[in-house]
């Protein structure tokens, strides 16, 4: 069939649009697709995260020596034991010293690296990869390298070899708590592993700072360097800095691998909370109840410190 226009020109009639066919298969059911993709992750989250957390809380109220299915309810006795009759409170002091070293130094180093790499005009991707690669190294392997190759107490260690060139005698970096040179070993190890990751976070934040702010500051007479960093760059990085500090504090609470592989569990002068819980739950006594109580206390401390730090620095609030 054809139709005639106002000018008398015959044109074919437009075919009627056929009704859309219902989509079949996976593409026709968004709800099914959602559960197919997220279901395995949710199942793993429940089995390997939520169930162990609930089981640990349940064990903390029972006498669970050499068993994870106890029947003798003892209430808060495990919490009293872990807070009074163990080295757990003293390990919190070790954490405080470790956090006082590692949090500000990692924040400053990662921010400095991010600003240096961000200003590069060439080979930016190369240096970004070089600084980020240590994050792929396991803490165990890095701890063994630091302990056996770099800070070995004999003259064959790299640090002692370099110091011998300047006439300095060999230093026992790890085995002697006075002076506490082991802090240098542990802090430099974690700095080497962590700085690259937080550098990437700061670089992403630096790229989001509008260039118009620096142009307006230059017109107003602000000098490049400290003034622009203090009044423009640092305020614009407030949210990222808060997130980095929170992540560093949580990671410091969970310090275990480097202390265990460098110092060990016998050196009572450098034990972290996780190491004390490891000895309590997996040591000779295998007191899973007290270990679970300590884990609950440590988790609550992490939550309290995280919320307090976020509140102080305004994390999660709207932009002002």
C-alpha positions as CSV (number, residue, x, y, z in Angstrom):
1,X,0.0,0.0,0.0
2,X,1.0,3.6,-0.5
3,X,-0.2,7.0,0.7
4,X,-0.4,10.3,-1.2
5,X,1.2,13.4,0.2
6,X,0.0,17.0,-0.2
7,X,2.1,17.3,-3.3
8,X,0.5,14.3,-4.9
9,X,3.7,12.1,-4.5
10,X,2.9,8.6,-3.6
11,X,5.0,7.1,-0.9
12,X,4.9,3.7,0.8
13,X,2.9,3.4,3.9
14,X,4.9,3.0,7.1
15,X,4.7,-0.4,8.6
16,X,3.2,-0.7,12.0
17,X,5.7,-1.1,14.8
18,X,5.6,-4.7,16.0
19,X,5.2,-5.1,19.7
20,X,8.4,-5.6,21.7
21,X,9.1,-9.2,22.5
22,X,9.6,-10.1,26.1
23,X,13.3,-10.6,26.8
24,X,14.1,-14.1,27.8
25,X,17.0,-15.6,29.6
26,X,19.2,-13.8,32.2
27,X,18.7,-10.4,30.7
28,X,15.0,-10.4,31.3
29,X,15.1,-10.7,35.1
30,X,17.2,-8.0,36.9
31,X,16.5,-9.4,40.3
32,X,17.7,-12.8,39.3
33,X,20.9,-11.3,37.8
34,X,21.5,-9.3,41.0
35,X,21.4,-12.4,43.2
36,X,23.4,-14.5,40.8
37,X,26.2,-12.0,40.9
38,X,26.1,-11.0,44.6
39,X,24.9,-14.3,46.0
40,X,28.3,-16.1,46.1
41,X,29.9,-13.1,47.8
42,X,27.1,-12.8,50.3
43,X,27.3,-16.5,51.1
44,X,31.1,-16.2,51.6
45,X,30.6,-13.1,53.7
46,X,28.2,-14.9,56.0
47,X,30.2,-18.1,56.3
48,X,33.7,-16.6,56.7
49,X,32.9,-13.3,58.5
50,X,29.6,-13.1,60.2
51,X,29.5,-16.7,61.5
52,X,33.0,-16.5,63.0
53,X,32.3,-13.2,64.6
54,X,29.1,-14.5,66.2
55,X,30.9,-17.7,67.3
56,X,33.7,-15.7,68.8
57,X,31.3,-13.6,70.8
58,X,29.5,-16.7,72.0
59,X,32.7,-18.4,73.0
60,X,33.8,-15.4,75.1
61,X,31.1,-16.2,77.7
62,X,32.1,-19.9,78.1
63,X,35.0,-21.9,79.5
64,X,36.4,-22.9,76.2
65,X,39.7,-24.6,76.9
66,X,40.8,-27.1,74.2
67,X,37.3,-27.0,72.6
68,X,35.2,-24.7,70.4
69,X,31.9,-26.3,71.6
70,X,31.9,-25.6,75.3
71,X,28.9,-26.0,77.7
72,X,30.1,-24.3,80.9
73,X,28.8,-20.7,81.0
74,X,31.0,-18.4,83.0
75,X,29.7,-15.0,82.1
76,X,32.2,-12.1,82.0
77,X,35.1,-14.1,83.7
78,X,37.0,-14.3,80.4
79,X,36.9,-10.6,80.0
80,X,38.1,-10.1,83.6
81,X,40.9,-12.6,82.9
82,X,42.1,-10.9,79.7
83,X,42.1,-7.5,81.3
84,X,43.7,-8.3,84.6
85,X,45.6,-11.6,84.5
86,X,47.4,-11.4,81.2
87,X,49.8,-9.2,79.2
88,X,47.0,-7.9,77.0
89,X,46.8,-4.4,78.7
90,X,50.6,-4.1,78.4
91,X,50.4,-4.9,74.7
92,X,48.1,-2.0,74.2
93,X,51.0,0.2,75.3
94,X,53.2,-1.4,72.6
95,X,50.5,-0.6,70.1
96,X,50.4,3.0,71.2
97,X,54.1,3.4,70.7
98,X,53.9,1.6,67.3
99,X,51.0,3.8,66.2
100,X,52.8,7.0,67.3
101,X,55.6,6.1,65.0
102,X,53.9,4.6,62.0
103,X,50.7,6.7,61.6
104,X,52.3,10.2,61.2
105,X,55.4,8.9,59.3
106,X,53.3,6.9,56.8
107,X,50.9,9.8,56.3
108,X,53.7,12.3,55.7
109,X,55.8,10.0,53.4
110,X,52.8,8.9,51.3
111,X,51.6,12.5,50.9
112,X,55.1,13.6,50.0
113,X,55.5,10.8,47.4
114,X,52.1,11.6,45.9
115,X,53.0,15.3,45.5
116,X,56.4,14.5,43.9
117,X,54.9,12.0,41.5
118,X,52.0,14.2,40.7
119,X,54.3,17.0,39.6
120,X,56.3,14.9,37.3
121,X,56.1,15.7,33.6
122,X,57.5,12.4,32.3
123,X,57.8,8.8,33.5
124,X,54.9,9.4,36.0
125,X,53.5,5.9,35.4
126,X,56.9,4.3,36.0
127,X,57.5,6.0,39.4
128,X,53.9,5.4,40.4
129,X,54.4,1.7,39.7
130,X,57.8,1.6,41.5
131,X,56.4,3.0,44.7
132,X,53.2,0.9,44.5
133,X,54.9,-2.5,43.9
134,X,56.0,-3.1,47.5
135,X,52.3,-3.4,48.5
136,X,52.2,-6.7,46.6
137,X,54.9,-8.2,48.8
138,X,53.7,-10.3,51.7
139,X,54.5,-9.1,55.3
140,X,56.1,-12.5,56.0
141,X,58.6,-12.3,53.0
142,X,59.4,-8.6,53.7
143,X,59.9,-9.4,57.4
144,X,62.4,-12.1,56.6
145,X,64.3,-9.9,54.2
146,X,64.5,-7.1,56.8
147,X,65.5,-9.5,59.6
148,X,68.1,-11.7,57.7
149,X,69.5,-9.5,55.0
150,X,69.2,-5.8,56.0
151,X,69.1,-5.6,59.8
152,X,71.0,-8.8,60.6
153,X,72.9,-8.4,63.8
154,X,76.2,-9.7,62.4
155,X,78.6,-7.9,60.2
156,X,77.1,-9.5,57.0
157,X,73.8,-7.5,57.3
158,X,73.4,-4.7,54.9
159,X,72.9,-2.0,57.6
160,X,75.9,-3.1,59.6
161,X,78.0,-3.4,56.5
162,X,77.2,0.2,55.5
163,X,77.9,1.5,59.0
164,X,81.2,-0.4,59.2
165,X,82.4,1.8,56.3
166,X,82.2,4.8,58.7
167,X,83.9,2.9,61.6
168,X,80.7,2.1,63.5
169,X,80.6,-1.3,65.3
170,X,78.0,-3.9,64.6
171,X,74.5,-3.2,66.1
172,X,72.1,-5.8,67.5
173,X,69.0,-4.4,65.9
174,X,66.4,-7.0,67.1
175,X,67.5,-9.1,70.1
176,X,68.4,-6.3,72.5
177,X,65.6,-4.1,73.9
178,X,68.0,-1.4,75.2
179,X,68.3,0.7,73.1
180,X,65.1,-0.3,71.3
181,X,66.5,-0.4,67.7
182,X,63.8,-3.0,66.8
183,X,61.4,-0.1,66.3
184,X,63.6,1.1,63.4
185,X,63.4,-2.3,61.8
186,X,59.6,-2.7,62.2
187,X,58.7,0.9,61.3
188,X,60.9,1.0,58.1
189,X,59.4,-2.4,57.1
190,X,55.8,-1.2,57.3
191,X,56.7,2.2,55.8
192,X,58.2,0.4,52.7
193,X,55.1,-1.8,52.3
194,X,52.3,0.7,53.1
195,X,53.5,4.1,51.7
196,X,52.8,3.2,48.0
197,X,49.2,2.2,48.6
198,X,48.3,5.5,50.4
199,X,50.3,7.4,47.9
200,X,47.8,6.3,45.2
201,X,44.9,7.5,47.4
202,X,46.6,10.9,47.7
203,X,47.4,11.1,44.0
204,X,43.7,10.5,43.2
205,X,42.7,13.3,45.6
206,X,45.3,15.6,44.1
207,X,44.0,15.1,40.6
208,X,40.5,16.2,41.8
209,X,41.7,19.6,43.1
210,X,40.5,22.3,40.6
211,X,43.4,24.1,38.9
212,X,41.4,27.4,39.2
213,X,42.1,27.5,42.9
214,X,45.9,27.7,42.3
215,X,45.3,30.3,39.5
216,X,43.2,32.5,41.8
217,X,45.8,32.2,44.5
218,X,48.5,33.2,42.1
219,X,46.5,36.3,41.1
220,X,46.0,37.2,44.8
221,X,49.8,37.1,45.3
222,X,50.1,33.7,47.0
223,X,53.6,32.1,46.6
224,X,54.0,28.6,45.3
225,X,55.2,26.2,47.9
226,X,54.3,26.3,51.5
227,X,51.5,28.9,51.2
228,X,49.6,27.1,48.4
229,X,50.2,23.8,50.2
230,X,48.9,25.1,53.5
231,X,45.9,27.0,52.4
232,X,44.8,25.1,49.2
233,X,46.3,21.6,48.9
234,X,46.0,20.5,52.5
235,X,42.4,21.6,53.1
236,X,41.3,20.0,49.8
237,X,42.9,16.7,51.0
238,X,41.1,16.7,54.4
239,X,38.7,13.9,53.6
240,X,41.4,11.7,52.1
241,X,43.8,12.5,55.0
242,X,41.1,11.5,57.5
243,X,40.4,8.2,55.6
244,X,44.2,7.4,55.5
245,X,44.7,8.1,59.2
246,X,41.7,5.8,60.1
247,X,43.1,3.0,57.9
248,X,46.5,3.4,59.4
249,X,45.1,3.2,62.9
250,X,43.1,0.1,62.2
251,X,46.2,-1.5,60.5
252,X,48.3,-0.6,63.5
253,X,45.8,-2.3,65.8
254,X,46.1,-5.4,63.7
255,X,49.9,-5.5,63.5
256,X,51.1,-9.1,63.8
257,X,53.1,-10.5,60.9
258,X,56.2,-8.3,61.2
259,X,56.3,-8.5,65.0
260,X,55.9,-12.3,64.9
261,X,58.5,-12.9,62.2
262,X,61.0,-10.4,63.4
263,X,60.8,-10.5,67.2
264,X,58.8,-13.6,68.0
265,X,56.4,-14.4,70.8
266,X,59.1,-14.9,73.5
267,X,60.2,-11.3,73.6
268,X,57.7,-9.9,76.1
269,X,59.0,-6.3,75.6
270,X,57.4,-6.0,72.1
271,X,54.1,-7.8,72.0
272,X,51.1,-6.4,70.1
273,X,47.4,-7.1,71.1
274,X,47.0,-9.7,68.3
275,X,50.2,-11.5,69.4
276,X,48.9,-11.8,73.0
277,X,45.6,-13.1,71.7
278,X,47.5,-15.6,69.5
279,X,49.4,-16.9,72.5
280,X,46.2,-17.1,74.6
281,X,44.0,-18.9,72.1
282,X,46.6,-20.9,70.2
283,X,49.4,-21.3,72.8
284,X,49.8,-24.1,75.3
285,X,46.6,-23.4,77.2
286,X,44.5,-23.0,74.0
287,X,42.0,-20.9,75.9
288,X,39.6,-20.0,73.1
289,X,37.2,-18.3,75.5
290,X,39.7,-15.8,76.8
291,X,41.1,-15.3,73.3
292,X,37.6,-14.6,72.0
293,X,37.0,-12.1,74.8
294,X,40.2,-10.3,73.9
295,X,39.2,-10.3,70.2
296,X,35.9,-8.7,71.2
297,X,37.6,-6.1,73.3
298,X,40.0,-5.3,70.5
299,X,37.2,-5.0,68.0
300,X,35.3,-2.6,70.3
301,X,38.5,-0.5,70.7
302,X,39.0,-0.3,67.0
303,X,35.3,0.8,66.5
304,X,35.5,3.4,69.3
305,X,38.8,4.9,68.0
306,X,37.6,4.9,64.5
307,X,34.3,6.7,65.3
308,X,36.1,9.2,67.6
309,X,38.7,9.9,65.0
310,X,36.1,10.3,62.3
311,X,34.1,12.6,64.5
312,X,37.0,14.8,65.4
313,X,38.1,15.2,61.8
314,X,34.6,15.5,60.4
315,X,34.7,12.3,58.3
316,X,31.5,11.5,56.5
317,X,30.1,15.0,56.9
318,X,29.1,17.3,54.0
319,X,31.5,19.7,52.4
320,X,31.6,23.0,54.1
